[in-house]
């Protein structure tokens, strides 16, 4: 069964949806970061880690968060380009 090519309007609609999905994933990553930071604070409060360890853990959590945010952005840009490309 032949499938007609996408119209410009439908492509723009798909890109909007793509941006929504990407934002949903960014929020999920930020929530995971928040949970990790709270866990580290609890460990410090319970005196299971030192303040230096807390600082290192927060820095590492932020590095991981930044890396995954970048991966999400790159994937979204790549997919947007693919959607908008007319073949």
Beta strands, then each sheet from edge to edge (+ up, - down):
end
